Amino acid sequence: MTEHIDKTRLNNDLNYRFNYISKFIDFNQDDIKILNTLAPIIFPLLPTIVETVYKKLYTYDITKDYFLIHHDGFEQFSPNKDHGITLDSVQVDYRKDMLSIFLTHVFTQTDWNDTFLQYLSRVGEIHTNKGGSASINVDYIHINALLCTLENIFIDTIWNIENMELKKKRETLKTLNKFFWIQNDFFTMQYGISLKDKQISIVPKINFSNCFFR
């Protein structure tokens, strides 16, 4: 029997949206347990993982520039280049800590309740200008690329574990993939709301009267 999904609730009820996505991609309590079992493996590697992420962000000026802006909460900071302290480094250190905290929550959370789902959603919201800080508005293209990069780091990490059975690696990699798609959905939800409010479209109208394959 076909299950009815309420489109309005998908866009207005976070728990309902999560339950739909979870059922669709088969994310369940077993996956949460797998994430929990990864905690002792991942935690010692977190500093290296976070540094790798920010090294990637510094590879391109378009992503690095986000850390050169006076973000809310850093307006009173006075750079001191003589001591190796700059606006750049202070903001980046803060965000490195936030990324570490975020990943720690993901790998230790045993109950994905409403509070935790709101946290995951908030992670998406704070990167838009709807998150309470007018100075932060990261274009989604960079978020998408970053999530892929982060997932690739975890794939390499898990794949290189020598004492993990191949079947367990496969299950673990599938779980990580599901998680990143769930988190990505929370991002797109927040960015989708922003685009809807602006009532704009960057997609040109295309005449589909003819088949592309003819």
C-alpha positions as CSV (number, residue, x, y, z in Angstrom):
1,M,0.0,0.0,0.0
2,T,1.3,3.5,-0.9
3,E,1.9,5.6,2.2
4,H,0.6,9.2,2.1
5,I,3.1,11.9,2.8
6,D,1.8,15.3,3.7
7,K,3.8,17.9,1.7
8,T,2.9,20.8,4.0
9,R,4.1,18.9,7.1
10,L,7.3,18.1,5.3
11,N,8.1,21.8,5.1
12,N,6.8,22.7,8.6
13,D,7.3,19.7,10.9
14,L,10.9,18.9,11.5
15,N,10.3,15.5,13.1
16,Y,7.8,14.5,10.4
17,R,10.4,15.4,7.7
18,F,13.1,13.5,9.5
19,N,10.9,10.4,9.8
20,Y,10.1,10.5,6.1
21,I,13.7,10.8,5.1
22,S,14.8,8.2,7.5
23,K,12.3,5.7,6.3
24,F,13.1,6.4,2.7
25,I,16.8,5.8,3.1
26,D,16.4,3.2,5.8
27,F,18.2,5.1,8.6
28,N,17.2,3.6,11.9
29,Q,18.4,2.9,15.5
30,D,21.0,0.4,14.2
31,D,22.6,3.3,12.3
32,I,22.7,5.4,15.4
33,K,24.4,2.6,17.3
34,I,27.0,2.3,14.5
35,L,27.7,6.0,14.8
36,N,28.1,5.6,18.6
37,T,30.5,2.7,18.2
38,L,32.7,5.0,16.0
39,A,33.1,7.5,18.7
40,P,36.3,6.0,20.3
41,I,37.8,5.6,16.9
42,I,37.0,9.1,15.6
43,F,37.6,11.2,18.7
44,P,41.4,10.8,18.7
45,L,41.4,11.8,15.0
46,L,39.1,14.8,15.4
47,P,41.9,17.5,15.5
48,T,43.4,16.1,12.3
49,I,40.0,15.8,10.6
50,V,39.1,19.4,11.5
51,E,42.5,20.7,10.4
52,T,42.1,18.9,7.1
53,V,38.7,20.5,6.5
54,Y,39.9,24.0,7.1
55,K,43.0,23.4,5.0
56,K,40.6,22.6,2.2
57,L,38.5,25.7,2.9
58,Y,41.7,27.8,2.7
59,T,42.5,26.3,-0.7
60,Y,40.1,28.7,-2.4
61,D,39.8,32.5,-1.9
62,I,36.0,32.3,-2.2
63,T,35.7,30.1,0.9
64,K,38.6,31.6,2.8
65,D,37.1,35.1,2.4
66,Y,34.2,34.1,4.7
67,F,36.7,34.0,7.6
68,L,38.1,37.4,6.8
69,I,34.8,39.2,7.4
70,H,33.9,40.7,10.8
71,H,31.3,38.3,11.9
72,D,28.8,39.1,14.7
73,G,30.5,38.7,18.1
74,F,34.0,39.6,16.7
75,E,33.4,43.3,16.1
76,Q,35.5,44.4,19.0
77,F,38.5,42.2,18.2
78,S,41.7,44.0,17.5
79,P,44.2,42.0,15.3
80,N,47.7,41.7,16.7
81,K,49.8,40.3,13.9
82,D,53.0,40.7,16.0
83,H,51.8,37.9,18.2
84,G,50.4,35.8,15.4
85,I,46.8,36.6,16.4
86,T,44.5,37.9,13.7
87,L,40.8,38.3,13.2
88,D,41.2,35.4,10.7
89,S,42.8,33.0,13.2
90,V,40.4,33.8,16.1
91,Q,37.3,33.2,14.0
92,V,38.7,30.1,12.5
93,D,39.7,28.7,15.9
94,Y,36.1,29.3,17.1
95,R,34.6,27.5,14.1
96,K,37.1,24.6,14.4
97,D,35.8,24.2,18.0
98,M,32.2,24.3,16.7
99,L,32.9,21.7,14.1
100,S,34.5,19.4,16.7
101,I,31.5,19.9,19.0
102,F,29.1,19.1,16.1
103,L,30.9,15.9,15.2
104,T,31.1,14.9,18.9
105,H,27.3,15.3,19.2
106,V,26.7,13.2,16.1
107,F,28.8,10.3,17.3
108,T,27.6,10.3,20.9
109,Q,23.9,11.0,20.5
110,T,21.9,7.9,21.3
111,D,18.4,9.4,21.0
112,W,17.7,11.5,17.9
113,N,14.8,13.3,19.6
114,D,13.2,16.6,18.8
115,T,16.0,18.5,20.6
116,F,18.7,16.9,18.6
117,L,16.9,17.3,15.3
118,Q,16.5,21.0,16.1
119,Y,20.2,21.1,16.7
120,L,21.0,19.6,13.3
121,S,18.5,22.0,11.7
122,R,20.1,24.9,13.5
123,V,23.5,23.9,12.1
124,G,22.1,24.6,8.7
125,E,20.2,27.7,9.7
126,I,23.3,29.5,11.2
127,H,25.0,29.4,7.8
128,T,22.3,31.5,6.3
129,N,21.3,35.1,7.0
130,K,18.3,33.7,8.8
131,G,20.4,32.4,11.6
132,G,20.6,35.5,13.7
133,S,23.8,36.9,12.3
134,A,23.5,39.2,9.4
135,S,27.2,38.9,8.6
136,I,27.0,35.2,7.8
137,N,25.4,34.0,4.6
138,V,27.4,31.2,3.1
139,D,26.4,30.2,-0.4
140,Y,25.0,26.7,-0.5
141,I,27.5,25.5,-3.2
142,H,30.3,25.7,-0.6
143,I,28.2,23.9,2.0
144,N,27.5,21.1,-0.5
145,A,31.2,20.8,-1.4
146,L,32.2,20.8,2.3
147,L,29.9,18.0,3.3
148,C,31.2,15.9,0.5
149,T,34.8,16.6,1.6
150,L,34.0,15.8,5.2
151,E,32.3,12.5,4.2
152,N,35.3,11.6,2.0
153,I,37.6,12.1,5.0
154,F,35.5,9.7,7.1
155,I,35.3,7.2,4.2
156,D,39.1,7.1,4.1
157,T,39.4,6.9,7.8
158,I,37.0,3.9,8.1
159,W,38.4,2.1,5.0
160,N,41.9,2.2,6.5
161,I,40.9,0.6,9.8
162,E,42.8,-2.7,9.6
163,N,41.0,-4.6,12.4
164,M,37.4,-4.0,11.1
165,E,35.7,-6.7,9.1
166,L,34.7,-5.9,5.5
167,K,31.0,-6.4,6.3
168,K,31.3,-4.0,9.2
169,K,33.1,-1.4,7.1
170,R,30.3,-1.6,4.5
171,E,27.6,-1.1,7.1
172,T,29.6,1.7,8.7
173,L,30.2,3.5,5.4
174,K,26.5,3.2,4.5
175,T,25.5,4.7,7.9
176,L,27.9,7.6,7.4
177,N,26.5,8.2,3.9
178,K,22.9,8.2,5.3
179,F,23.9,10.7,8.0
180,F,25.5,13.1,5.6
181,W,22.4,13.1,3.3
182,I,20.2,13.7,6.4
183,Q,22.4,16.7,7.4
184,N,22.5,17.9,3.8
185,D,18.7,17.8,3.8
186,F,18.5,20.1,6.9
187,F,20.8,22.5,5.0
188,T,18.7,22.5,1.9
189,M,15.6,22.9,4.0
190,Q,17.1,26.1,5.5
191,Y,18.4,27.4,2.2
192,G,15.2,26.4,0.4
193,I,13.2,28.6,2.9
194,S,15.5,31.5,2.1
195,L,15.1,31.1,-1.7
196,K,11.3,30.8,-1.3
197,D,11.1,34.0,0.7
198,K,13.1,35.9,-1.9
199,Q,10.8,34.7,-4.6
200,I,13.7,34.4,-7.1
201,S,14.9,31.8,-9.5
202,I,18.3,31.4,-11.1
203,V,17.1,28.6,-13.4
204,P,16.2,29.7,-16.9
205,K,13.0,28.5,-18.4
206,I,13.5,25.7,-20.8
207,N,11.2,24.4,-23.5
208,F,10.9,20.6,-22.9
209,S,8.6,20.0,-25.9
210,N,11.4,18.1,-27.7
211,C,13.2,15.1,-26.3
212,F,16.9,15.6,-25.7
213,F,17.7,12.2,-27.0
214,R,16.3,12.6,-30.5
